[in-house]
């Protein structure tokens, strides 16, 4: 069973994906598709940890602002 706190952490990520991709269907497709940028993991696979959520959020922001991964790779988390 998923805790309310875990669900609360996921809602903003899913909302961000819908905003970036225009609708739930496209967002769901993106979240479930393995991506080379994420070592061939689907973004949804990363949503079980805080670090994974942060990585997915940063990836969505890069897409939203048209930042190519080849020009500006996602930096490792500091700290």
Buried (B, 14 or more C-beta within 10 A) or exposed (E): EEEEEEEEBBEEBBEBBBEBBEEEEEBBEBBEEEEEBBEEBBBBBBBEEEEBBBBBBBBBEBBEEEBEBEEEEBEEEEE
